[in-house]
């Protein structure tokens, strides 16, 4: 299956956007007083899992977009 150039670029943009948004979110959660009480709280743990999952999905989606763009550049045989 080949992706269109537009869709591939959209997937790459989604991956980049994930890496812009989620680290900022994690920094804000880290500073939140609800995150710590003699160690990490459930509030922090849930949000950490959310960030890790979102960064993982964003990375995979971005890689699919890059692969789609590279497939469009490959010589056709």
Beta strands, then each sheet from edge to edge (+ up, - down):
end
